[in-house]
Amino acid sequence: MGIKGLTKLLADNAPKSMKENKFESYFGRKIAIDASMSIYQFLIVVGRIGTEMLTNEAGEVTSHLQGMFTRTIRLLEAGMKPVYVFDGPPPDLKKKELAKRLSRRAEATEDLSEAKETANKEDIEKFSKRTVKVTKQHNEDCKKLLRLMGVPVVEAPSEAEAQCASLCKSGKVYAVASEDMDSLTFGATKFLRHLMDPSSKKIPVMEFDIAKVLEDLELSMDQFIDLCILSGCDYCESIRGIGGTTALKLIRQHGSIEKILENLNKERYQIPDDWPYEEARKLFKEPLVVTEEEQLNLKWSAPDEEGLVKFLVNENGFNIDRVTKAIEKIKAAKNKSSQGRLESFFKPTTNPSVPIKRKETPQSNAKESNKKTKATGAKKKK
């Protein structure tokens, strides 16, 4: 779930903290990616028709491998340096939320059975997606694939979003890419949505800047964390009747959850029994993360060509020609990304990630667009 309604809250109250960027504007950037969120998207979207999914000859699902392979190559070809972060064991405080998700999947499974009986294609499509779960095997498959591609993998001791945010705060990566907004609550300095969307959607990347979020909302980081807990997070229930807008008003007025509880109308708002907001706050402020360089091992290397062919073609039934061509793309991208960003040589006078000024030269833009179209024309083949 992340933080309930946070995107809209920021759009309404801190619009300067959000900006749309072109996918290509992240050339040379190191990006920490929430792996489980990406795998979940691949399982729902890639090669899926109703309840049917991509499989190998043994009947094992390969949608996650297809999605991870092609989408990562797209990042590499754009000159990015992705690092995928995988979840570890969830904190105890998240067990309630996980139990709710399990219950929702069980309900969706029942609804799917009914939809199949009535042959309602629309409901079959809808409910089949709600039954999707990222398994340990899906994660292990993708870890193996990424390592063979020469892309670093980090196994978080707990929450992947927290580990991503830690990499970002320490300057090891430029930004965190996910769809869950709690990366900001964990303190990621830059946060990206839609980076992993397919190019066919043509959706710009939405970048959030935590410093501007706090400035526009006129809150400290501690107050922002309290705002997120009040709005609704994965670690505890929220107070019924208090959404994001009311939570922001109360935080600005009282400064903290403790002060809000002292002044809250208990007849109007019912506070959950044994509400563990303090534990939730601690999880956001002091999450369990890895910080040692040797454990992180953020190194991008050449692909293991023989290993990729064996894993994708021999073991999972991928087309040998497409895999061979994809490996060549990875090798070419490796050379491209080693060029680095321009601001690594010159001190920038403005924010280099804002591509707005390029609109002033439509002719050069058109040429650039044509080049990109030719370069990426084969990406839709799977």
ABEGO torsion letter per residue (X at the ends): XEBBGAAAAAAAABAAABBBBBAAAABGBBBBBBAAAAAAAAAAABGBBEABBBBBAAGBBAAAAAAAAAAAAAAAAAGBBBBBBBBBBBBAAAAAAAAAAAAAAAAAAAAAAAAAAAGBAAAAAAAAAAABBBBAAAAAAAAAAAAAAGBBBBBBABBAAAAAAAAAAAGABABBBBABAAAAAAGBABBBBGAABBAAAGBBBBBBBAAAAAAAAGBBAAAAAAAAAAAEBAABBBBBGBBAAAAAAAAAAAGBAAAAAAABBAAABBBBBGBAAAAAAAAAABBBBBABAAAAGBBBBBBBAAAAAAAAAAAAGBBAAAAAAAAAAAAAAAAAAAAEBAAAABBBABBAABAAAAAABAAAAAAAAAAAAAAAAAAABX
